Amino acid sequence: MRSSNLHTLAQKLQESLYFSIPKALSSISDLNQLHKIHSLLITSGLDRTVFFSGKLISRYAQLKDPHSCSLVFISISPANNVYQWNTIIRAMTHNGLFIEALDYYSKMRVLNVKTDTFTFPSVINACAGSGKYETSKIVHKHILELGFGSDLYIGNALIDMYSRFCDLDKAHKVFDGMPKRDAVSWNSLVSGYNAHEKWREALETFYRSRTAGVTPDSFMVSSVLPACSGLDVIMEGEMVHGLTVKLGIDVETRVCNSLLSMYFKSDNLKECQLVFSEMGVRDAITWNTVVSGYSQACLYQESIKLFMEMLHEHKPDLLTITSVLRACSHIGDLQSGRCVHNYMILNRYDCDMKTNNILIDMYSKCGFLPTAWEIFNKMRCRDLTSWNTLINGIIKASKYEEALATFRAMKMDIQPDYVTYVTIISMCTLLRNLKLAKEFHCEAIKTGFNHTVIVGNALIDVYAKCGSMEEALNQFESMNDRDTISWNTIISACSYSEEYMLGFRMINRMRTEGILPNVATILCMLPLCSTLGAKQQGKEIHGCVLKSGFESNVPIFNALIEMYSKCGNLRNSVLVFEHMKIRDVVTWTALIYAYGMYGHGMMAINSFEDMKAMGIIPDQIAFLSVMFACSHSGLVEKGRFYFNQMKKDYNIDPNIEHYACVVDLLSRSGRSIEAEKFILSMPIKPDASIWGSLLGACRSNGHIEIAERASKHIMKLNSENTGYYILVSNVYASLGKWDQVRMVRKSIKAKGLKKDAGKSWVDINKKIYAFSSGDKFFEQYEEVKKLLEVLYDLIAKEGYVSNLRSVFHNVDEDEKRDILCGHSERLAIAFGLLNTKPGTSLQVMKNLRVCEDCHTVTKYISKIVQREFLVRDANRFHLFKNGSCSCGDYW
C-alpha cells in the first residue's frame, strides 16, 4: 500500500514537472538559471526525453551556449527522433556554426533519420552562411527528391539562400515554381535584388507583388527604397513613401532609415529633416545615416551638431564617429575633432586601423601635426593609407623637409603606392623644384607607377609649373592611357606656360580623338580664350557647354561672363548673366568687373547695389571689383565710400589689394599728395603694389617729387616683380636721370628677372596673329611698314606730333621715333587693316599698358580710316572711334 502511494506521489511530481518546467524554461534569462533547471531534469530523469532534450538545446542556443547544446545532444545519442536533430541543426545555425550544422545534417542522413519540412529551413540557412554553394545545390536536390519543393517556408529559405550566393536567376526560378507565396517570398526576392544592386529587377518585383495583392511590410519597403535611389527615380520613392503613410508603417524605424538614405542620396535635405524630426525611435543606423548624410552633403557643421545631439540619447558606433571626424577634417574644426577623440578615449573604443587613419587625417588637416604623429607612432599596424595620410598632412603644413624624411622612412617599412607618388610629386609642384620632380619621376619608373594615369597627370602638372613645358609634353605623349584629367592638365599647363596656341591645338586634338569634355575641361579652356581674346573659339566652347548639358552649372557660366568681357564682347557677358537662373557672389562680381574694364563705373555700381538688394552678401573680391570700376571711371568718392563700407557694414578687413585700389583711385584723379598721405597712414606695411600704383599715376600727372619718393620705396622693398622695376626705370628715364636708369636695370639683371616684352595680337578668321615690339620678321611686314608710313603722313596733317616721352631709352630723337613706330599694337592695327574688310571693327589685345603716344596715334587712325578699334591693354578696354577714346584719356 505504501509502495503504491509512493509511486502515485512520484507520478504526480513528474506530472507537475511536465507542466512547470516548460514555463520556467521560457522565462529563463541567464545560464545559471538554466543550469539549475537542467540539473532538476537530470535528477528527475526527464533530460533524455524527446521533449525536454529539445527544449534544453533550444534554450542553450538562445543563450549563445552552443557547446552545452552539443553536450545535451550527445547525452541522448543515438537520437533517432527528427525533432531532436532539427533542434540541434537549428541551434548550430542560430549560433553561426554553419559547418557544424551541416555536419549534423550529414550524420542525420547517414543514420537514415527521416527528415521533415522543419529540417530544411535551418539546413538551407547553414548552406548560405557557410558559403558552400555546391553543398547548397546537393541540399536542394534532396529537397526535390523528398517532395518538399512546394513547401512555402522551404521555398522562402531557398530564395534567400540563392540570393546570398548571388545566383538571382536560381532564386527567381524557385520563386516562379512556388505554388503558394506569402509576403516573405516577395520580400526575399526583392531583398536579394536590392543586396546585389539589381535595382530595376527589385522595383519590377515590388510592382508585381502589388499586382498580386500583397500588402508591403516594413521589410519590403526598406528593400525597395534603395532601388528607387539607385535608379534615381525619386518620384517612385516618393510614391512608396506615400504608400507607407497610407499603411501606417511610415513610423517604423527601419522604414524611416531607408527613407532618410533615399532622400539624402537625392539631395532632398528638406524631406530628410522632416522624416528625422518625426521619428519616434532612432537607432544607430538612423544617426549614422543623418550624420554621414549631412557630411556627404558638405553640411559639415550640421553633421557635427547632430552628432553632439546623438550623444544625449544614443552611443555612436565607429561608423558614425568616423563620419563626424571626416566632417571636422573638411572644415578644420580642431575643437570638435578633439572632443570626438576624447569621447572615444573615455568610452574605450577599440580603434581599428581605418579609424586611426581618419584621426591622423583630421589632426593633420586641422594643423595639429604633433597629435597626428602621436597616433601614428602608437599604431601597432600601419598600412599605405596611414603613411600617405601623414605625408599629405605634413605637406599641407608646408613642412617639406619633414615630408621627404617621412617618405624615406616609409620606404623602409612599406612599398609606396601610386597615391604616395602623386602626393610627393605634388609637393615638388609647390616647391617648383624641377630636380626633385625628375628624381621622383625616376623612382616612379623603377616601381612601374609611371604607367598609372594619375601619376602621369601629376607629372604633366609638375613639369609645366616648374617651367619645363617640353618635359610636360613629353610626359603627355608618352602616356599609353589618358583620361579626361590628362587632357585638362595639359590644356591648363599650356595656359600656365603661356603656350596659348598650343593649348588651342590640344583642344582641337581632344575633340578629334573623341574625348568628351567635363566641367573642369571647360574651365580650363575658357581662360585660353580670355587671355588671347579669341571670341570665336569662346563662342564655340559656349555652344559645347549648351550641347553637353551644363546649362545649370554656375561656375561655367561665371567663367563665360569673364571670357566674353575679356574678349571684347560686353553685350554677351550681360546676356549670359541675364539668362542665369542661379547667381552667386562670383556671378555678380564677374559682371561688376566687366563693367569696370569698359569704364562703365555707374553700371558697375548699380550692379553692386542690385546684388546686395538680392540678399547676396559681397565678399572681398566683390568690393575690390566695384572699387576698380570706380577707379577707372573717376568716381573717387564712390570708391572711398565702398572702401569704408567694407569694414563698417560687413566687417571685412581690407587687404593690400584694397589699399592699392584706393591709392590708384586717388592718384588717377590727380590727388597724388592725398594718395601718399593715405599710404603713410595705412595700418599695414605698404608693399611694391601700393607704391607702384602711386608711381604709375604720378608718371602720368607730372608729380615728379612724389614719383621719386615712390621709386625709392620700391627699390628698398626688393620686390621680385619685374614690372615695378621697369616702372621705376621709366620714371627716371622720363626725368633724364640715366645713371639711375642704369642702376635699376643692373638690379633687374642681378636678380635674374626678365622684362616682359610688349606684345599685341589680333584674331582674324579664328587665327591668332601675334606681334612683338620692334618685330620685323612676320608675314606681310613690308606691307605693314608701308601702310604705317602712309598713315603717319596722314595723321601728321591732322596735327599729330610724336610724344617722345613715351620712349625710355637714352637715344636720339629719330631713333625714339623709330622705336615708337615699332610698338606692337601699331603693327597689329596695320596688319588688321590690311586683312579685314573696310569699315569693319578691329579688336587688338596687348599684354602691357598702352603708352600715351600709341593711345594718341590710335585715336587719329580711327578717324582717318573710319574704323572702330577695341584695344584691351593690361588695365582695361579702350574703344577708339572717330578720333576719340571711350576712356576719355583716363586710364
TORVOMI-46236 format. One record per residue (C-alpha): x, z, y; residue in three letters. Coordinates in steps of 0.5 Angstrom, whole numbers, plus 500, padded with zeros to 3 digits. Last residue first. Layout:
BEGIN
XZYAla ...
end
This chain:
BEGIN
587364710Trp 583363717Tyr 584356720Asp 577356720Gly 577357712Cys 572351711Ser 577346714Cys 577341720Ser 578334721Gly 572330718Asn 572335712Lys 577339708Phe 574344704Leu 579350703His 579355696Phe 582361696Arg 589365695Asn 594362691Ala 591355693Asp 585351691Arg 584345695Val 577341696Leu 579335700Phe 573331703Glu 574323705Arg 573320711Gln 580316710Val 583318717Ile 579325718Lys 581328711Ser 588326713Ile 588330719Tyr 585336716Lys 590335710Thr 596335715Val 594341718Thr 594345712His 600342710Cys 604344716Asp 601351715Glu 603352708Cys 598352703Val 599359698Arg 602357692Leu 600355685Asn 596349688Lys 590345685Met 587339688Val 580336688Gln 578329691Leu 571327694Ser 569320693Thr 569315699Gly 574310697Pro 574310689Lys 580314686Thr 587312684Asn 591311690Leu 587317694Leu 589322688Gly 596320688Phe 596321696Ala 593328695Ile 598330689Ala 604328693Leu 601332699Arg 600338695Glu 607338692Ser 611338699His 615332699Gly 613330706Cys 615337709Leu 622337706Ile 623330709Asp 621333716Arg 626339715Lys 631334713Glu 630331720Asp 630337723Glu 637340721Asp 638344715Val 638352714Asn 632352710His 625356711Phe 621350712Val 614352715Ser 617353722Arg 618345722Leu 611344724Asn 611337725Ser 606334730Val 600331729Tyr 596328735Gly 591323732Glu 597317733Lys 601322729Ala 596322724Ile 596314723Leu 604314722Asp 604320717Tyr 598316713Leu 602310713Val 608313711Glu 604317706Leu 602311703Leu 609308702Lys 611314698Lys 605314694Val 606307692Glu 614308690Glu 612315686Tyr 607311682Gln 608315676Glu 613321677Phe 620322678Phe 621323686Lys 619330686Asp 620334692Gly 615339691Ser 613339684Ser 607334682Phe 602335676Ala 597330673Tyr 591332669Ile 587327665Lys 580328664Lys 578322669Asn 583324674Ile 584332675Asp 589333680Val 595338680Trp 600342685Ser 606345684Lys 611349689Gly 617352685Ala 616359683Asp 623363685Lys 626366679Lys 629373678Leu 636374675Gly 636381679Lys 643378682Ala 640371683Lys 634375687Ile 639379691Ser 643373693Lys 637370696Arg 636376700Val 643377702Met 643369704Arg 636370708Val 639376712Gln 645372714Asp 640366716Trp 637370721Lys 633364724Gly 627368725Leu 623363721Ser 628364716Ala 628372716Tyr 620371715Val 622366709Asn 627371706Ser 622377706Val 616372703Leu 621370698Ile 623377696Tyr 616379695Tyr 614373691Gly 620374686Thr 616381683Asn 621385680Glu 621390686Ser 627394689Asn 623398693Leu 628398699Lys 628391700Met 620391701Ile 621397706His 626393710Lys 621387710Ser 615391712Ala 620393718Arg 622386720Glu 614384720Ala 612390724Ile 618387729Glu 616380729Ile 608381730His 607373730Gly 600372727Asn 602368721Ser 609372719Arg 605378720Cys 600376715Ala 604376710Gly 608382712Leu 602386712Leu 600384705Ser 607384702Gly 608392705Trp 602393700Ile 604389694Ser 611392695Ala 608399693Asp 605404698Pro 606411696Lys 599415695Ile 595419700Pro 596413705Met 597415712Ser 603410713Leu 600404710Ile 594405715Phe 599406721Lys 602399719Glu 595396718Ala 593399725Glu 599395728Ile 598389724Ser 590388727Arg 591381728Gly 584380723Ser 589378717Arg 593384718Ser 586389718Leu 583386712Leu 590385708Asp 592392709Val 585394707Val 586389700Cys 593393699Ala 589400699Tyr 584397694His 590394690Glu 593401690Ile 588405687Asn 581407691Pro 578414688Asp 571412686Ile 566418687Asn 561413688Tyr 558415695Asp 564418699Lys 569415695Lys 567408694Met 563408701Gln 570408705Asn 573402702Phe 566399703Tyr 565400710Phe 572398711Arg 570391709Gly 564391713Lys 568393719Glu 573387718Val 569381716Leu 574376718Gly 571372712Ser 577372707His 578380708Ser 570381707Cys 571377700Ala 577381698Phe 573387700Met 567385696Val 572383690Ser 575390690Leu 569394690Phe 567390684Ala 573391681Ile 573399682Gln 566399679Asp 559398682Pro 553401679Ile 548397677Ile 541399679Gly 538392681Met 539394688Ala 546396687Lys 547388685Met 543386690Asp 547389695Glu 554386692Phe 550379692Ser 548380699Asn 556382701Ile 558376697Ala 553371701Met 556375707Met 563373706Gly 562366704His 570364704Gly 570360698Tyr 574365694Met 570371697Gly 563367694Tyr 567367687Ala 569374687Tyr 562376688Ile 559372683Leu 565374678Ala 563382680Thr 556380679Trp 557378672Thr 562384671Val 557389673Val 552387667Asp 547381667Arg 542380662Ile 537374662Lys 543369665Met 540363668His 541365675Glu 549366674Phe 550360671Val 547356677Leu 551360681Val 557358678Ser 555351678Asn 554351685Arg 561354686Leu 564348683Asn 571348685Gly 574349678Cys 576356680Lys 568358681Ser 566354675Tyr 571358670Met 569365673Glu 562363672Ile 563361665Leu 567367664Ala 561371665Asn 557367661Phe 562368655Ile 562376656Pro 554376656Val 553372650Asn 546370650Ser 547363650Glu 552363644Phe 548359640Gly 554354638Ser 550348641Lys 550352648Leu 557354648Val 559347646Cys 556344652Gly 560350656His 566347653Ile 565340655Glu 563343662Lys 570346662Gly 573340660Gln 570336666Gln 572342671Lys 579342669Ala 581346675Gly 588348672Leu 588355671Thr 580356670Ser 580350665Cys 586354661Leu 582361662Pro 576357659Leu 579356652Met 581363650Cys 574366652Leu 571360648Ile 576362642Thr 574369642Ala 566367642Val 567363635Asn 570356635Pro 568352629Leu 574349626Ile 573341624Gly 580339624Glu 579334630Thr 576340634Arg 582344633Met 586338635Arg 582338641Asn 583345643Ile 591344641Met 591338646Arg 588343651Phe 593348650Gly 599343650Leu 597341657Met 596348659Tyr 603351657Glu 603356662Glu 606361657Ser 600366657Tyr 595360657Ser 599356651Cys 599363647Ala 592364648Ser 591357645Ile 596359639Ile 592366638Thr 585363638Asn 588357633Trp 590363628Ser 584367630Ile 580361627Thr 584362620Asp 590358618Arg 593357611Asp 599354610Asn 603356616Met 609353618Ser 606349624Glu 604356627Phe 610359626Gln 614353629Asn 609353635Leu 611361636Ala 618359636Glu 618354641Glu 614358645Met 619363646Ser 618368652Gly 617374648Cys 609374649Lys 609367645Ala 614370640Tyr 609376639Val 603372639Asp 605367634Ile 608373629Leu 602377630Ala 598370627Asn 603369621Gly 602377619Val 594376619Ile 595369615Val 599373610Thr 604368608His 609372612Asn 608378607Phe 612375602Gly 617381602Thr 623377604Lys 619373609Ile 616379612Ala 623382613Glu 626376616Cys 620376621His 621384622Phe 628382625Glu 626376629Lys 621381632Ala 627386634Leu 631380637Lys 625378641Leu 623385644Asn 618384649Arg 617391648Leu 609391647Leu 610385643Thr 615388639Cys 610393637Met 605388635Ser 610386630Ile 610394627Ile 603394627Thr 602387623Val 608389619Tyr 605395617Thr 598392615Val 601387611Tyr 604392606Asp 610397607Pro 613399600Gln 613406599Ile 617412600Asp 624410602Met 620404606Lys 616409610Met 622413612Ala 624406616Arg 617405619Phe 618413621Thr 624411625Ala 621405628Leu 615409630Ala 620414633Glu 624409637Glu 617406640Tyr 614413642Lys 609409647Ser 603414644Ala 600408641Lys 606406637Ile 606413634Ile 598413633Gly 600406629Asn 606409625Ile 601415623Leu 595410621Thr 600406617Asn 603411613Trp 597415611Ser 594408610Thr 599406605Leu 598412601Asp 600419601Arg 600425596Cys 601432597Arg 599432604Met 602437609Lys 607433612Asn 601428615Phe 597434617Ile 603437621Glu 605430624Trp 598429626Ala 598436629Thr 604434633Pro 601427635Leu 596429640Phe 594423644Gly 587423642Cys 588416638Lys 593420634Ser 589426633Tyr 583422630Met 588417626Asp 591423622Ile 584426621Leu 582420618Ile 588420614Asn 587427611Asn 579425610Thr 582419605Lys 587423602Met 582428600Asp 580435604Cys 578440600Asp 573444605Tyr 575451606Arg 569453611Asn 574455616Leu 578449615Ile 573444616Met 570448622Tyr 577448625Asn 577440624His 570439627Val 572443633Cys 579439633Arg 575433634Gly 570435639Ser 576438643Gln 580431642Leu 575426644Asp 579420644Gly 573416645Ile 574412638His 577418635Ser 572423636Cys 567418633Ala 571417627Arg 571424626Leu 564424626Val 563419620Ser 569423617Thr 565429617Ile 558426615Thr 562423608Leu 565430607Leu 559433606Asp 555437612Pro 552444611Lys 545444614His 541447619Glu 545449625His 551445623Leu 546439624Met 546440631Glu 553439632Met 553433628Phe 547430633Leu 552431639Lys 558428636Ile 554422634Ser 550422641Glu 557422644Gln 560416639Tyr 554411641Leu 558405638Cys 552403634Ala 557405628Gln 557412631Ser 550412632Tyr 549410624Gly 554415621Ser 551421625Val 544418623Val 545416616Thr 550422614Asn 544427617Trp 539424613Thr 543423607Ile 545431607Ala 537433607Asp 532433613Arg 525436612Val 519435617Gly 522428619Met 518426626Glu 524426630Ser 528422625Phe 523417625Val 522416632Leu 530416634Gln 531411629Cys 525407632Glu 528407638Lys 535405635Leu 533399633Asn 540396632Asp 537392625Ser 542396621Lys 540403624Phe 533401623Tyr 534400615Met 538406614Ser 533410618Leu 527407614Leu 531409608Ser 532416610Asn 525416612Cys 523414605Val 527419601Arg 525425606Thr 517424604Glu 513423611Val 512416610Asp 509417604Ile 501418607Gly 499411603Leu 497408610Lys 504411613Val 508408607Thr 504401608Leu 506401616Gly 513402614His 513396609Val 510392614Met 516394619Glu 521392613Gly 518385613Glu 519384620Met 526387619Ile 527380615Val 535381616Asp 536379608Leu 540386607Gly 535390612Ser 529388608Cys 533389601Ala 535396604Pro 527397605Leu 525395597Val 529401594Ser 526407598Ser 519404598Val 519403590Met 522411590Phe 517413595Ser 511410591Asp 508403591Pro 501402589Thr 501397583Val 495392584Gly 499386580Ala 499383587Thr 503389590Arg 508389584Ser 509381585Arg 510383592Tyr 516388590Phe 519383585Thr 519378591Glu 523383595Leu 528385590Ala 529378588Glu 531376595Arg 535382596Trp 540381590Lys 544387593Glu 546389586His 543396587Ala 537393590Asn 536388584Tyr 536394579Gly 532398584Ser 526393584Val 527392576Leu 526400575Ser 521401580Asn 517396577Trp 517399570Ser 516406573Val 510404577Ala 507402570Asp 508396565Arg 504394559Lys 505388554Pro 513388556Met 516382555Gly 517380562Asp 520387564Phe 525386558Val 527379560Lys 528381567His 533386565Ala 536381561Lys 537377567Asp 539383571Leu 545384567Asp 549388572Cys 550393567Phe 546398571Arg 540393571Ser 541393563Tyr 540400563Met 534401568Asp 530395564Ile 532398557Leu 529405560Ala 523402562Asn 522398556Gly 523405552Ile 518408556Tyr 513403555Leu 513402548Asp 513394546Ser 520394543Gly 519399538Phe 518395532Gly 523398528Leu 527392528Glu 526391536Leu 529398537Ile 535397533His 537390536Lys 536394543His 541399540Val 546394538Ile 546391545Lys 547398548Ser 553398544Thr 556392546Glu 555394553Tyr 559401553Lys 559403560Gly 558410557Ser 552412562Gly 548406560Ala 549407553Cys 547414554Ala 541412558Asn 539408552Ile 540414547Val 536418551Ser 530413552Pro 531412544Phe 529418540Thr 522419543Phe 520413540Thr 521415533Asp 528415529Thr 528416521Lys 533421519Val 537416515Asn 543421515Leu 548415517Val 542413522Arg 543420525Met 550420525Lys 550414529Ser 545417534Tyr 550424534Tyr 556419536Asp 552416542Leu 550423545Ala 557425544Glu 559418548Ile 554420553Phe 556427555Leu 553427562Gly 550433561Asn 543430560His 546425555Thr 548431551Met 542435551Ala 537429550Arg 542427544Ile 541434541Ile 533434543Thr 532428539Asn 536430533Trp 532437533Gln 525433534Tyr 527428528Val 528433523Asn 533432518Asn 538438520Ala 544439516Pro 545443519Ser 541448523Ile 548452525Ser 551446528Ile 545444532Phe 546451535Val 553450536Leu 552443539Ser 547446545Cys 552452546Ser 558447548His 553443552Pro 552449557Asp 549446563Lys 543451564Leu 538445562Gln 542443556Ala 542451554Tyr 535451555Arg 534444551Ser 538447545Ile 534453545Leu 528450545Lys 530445539Gly 532451535Ser 526455537Phe 521449534Phe 525447528Val 526454525Thr 533456525Arg 533461530Asp 527464528Leu 530469523Gly 528475527Ser 535477528Thr 537470530Ile 531470535Leu 533476538Leu 540474539Ser 538467542His 533471547Ile 539476549Lys 544469550His 538466554Leu 538472559Gln 546472560Asn 546464561Leu 541464567Asp 534462570Ser 530464564Ile 522463565Ser 521457560Ser 525461555Leu 520467556Ala 514464555Lys 517460549Pro 519468547Ile 512471547Ser 507467543Phe 512466537Tyr 515473538Leu 508476537Ser 507472531Glu 513475528Gln 511482530Leu 504481527Lys 508478520Gln 513484520Ala 507489521Leu 503486515Thr 509486511His 510493513Leu 503495511Asn 503491504Ser 510496503Ser 506502505Arg 500500500Met 
end
